[in-house]
Amino acid sequence: MCTPYTDSLYSLEQRKFQDLMHAKNIMQKLKQMFQQAQFAMHPKREANQKIRSFKQMKSVMTGDSKFAMMGTDGESMSVLANLEKRLWFTNSLGSRHMNLEWFKTVPCANPNQHNPKHCPYFHGNLDKRRCATVIAYSVDFCKTKNCQNQDCKFTHNKVERLYHIERYKTKFCAQTEAECEYQQYCSFAHSDTDIKTPLIHKMERDDDFYMYYFKTEWCPYNQEHNKAQCVYAHNW
């Protein structure tokens, strides 16, 4: 005889099974994508390139760049093109945000001189970041100088902190996107539809507001202002 407890256990196991099947399907699609990209390659290099591609795929998913170095051959261009497609998505309000699983987690393959602030790939330890959804690290800086532990639970540089899932697009930029030196790659929001923080200052200031919303969201403004009169919290 089934009870509410056994029913809940069954539902939980069913969801776990569905999640595993979904992850398996994604990995199979990624495998097919890399195999198709390698189809037109030289036969003598095909076996080695397959091994290299799977290492690249694994490195991107884990944030480890050891095997993610890109060359200038057809395979690398295909990998970079696929990463470029996955870099952007549109939020519920119609603004374009970056997929933080990919941004600055793969080394840049562009041999030409260019602005690293307008490039989604990293160029050294200063702008290299790990994916915070794969490696759960906090926004607090690591106290170990030049820490090389990829599983470290703390932030290693400013890029990891600014583009952490807890910080990305939670504050307004001091400039418009056209004026901003980072433009579309800026970690700060450039409009009301671009920001992730609920804009509670636009709500009606009634009794419910002061009881349920007042000082419940971190302030999204970087400019100096009267914090005592601001409806947002300012602990950081």
Steps between C-alpha positions, in 0.01 A plus 500: 500500500642838398530782750579871447854424619558219248339708226740789569797262493381357169461852354850596619658191343304561182631858476856380562463246219361766264788737582756226430338417168493867406873537580575183302315635195693828519834316509396284205409810299835660585678182393315497167579867446874448541496188284323688219748786525786251456347314204676708234842490664807322364477121564845476659411758762145387570573262790721749687256783439211297641691445824593867513141613438361290783766646732400847386134427561577366848723798579229748405241324715733487802673836458843338461692658210789251494368326188293788364774675301370583153702505182415646161380182325145422394425314820595795718295742296202267527541472878533878534194558282292263712620668820409840353142381439472382860641821645180706479140456604199732534354555846129518579495878440664478159855606591799298385710345776811286489502133590753503785581133450697600187620858554878526557534124566671418167835648384493745211613367161515836323867564410428862400521794738157579643327641807468222763210691656298434185599135478307213668818289539773537761853626424681416823451454872364855541184437297473122526198377691347171611135418461336563837213262420750214452745599777305658786732782611397811691545866406760542779860527381738211567763580763760276331717704263495367140283206602504230230238274656221478241266360767565791738183629665602865473529757219842527332469835319268794432354337189385197698342732755328743260366218281401275787139384468420683826643832374447505122245769395394575859621862490466782248797617297601863547492546121273411210589195293622725216735686739607194701848365423371144537181560297297178463752306713452727802416323826272788600153572366429786256120511524205400717443192283867404523524484878428189706435683829128570564449877477298547816541880496237508224240334720224687680615611849210358698495301825565172318807648332666597829404171663601256221737678256681789670877425532453143371705543177863609457532846350558487123655847480876559502482879523536669837160578651319537832489142626284590799218608270555222246248213503777245423750327729869608493705241688746450211 
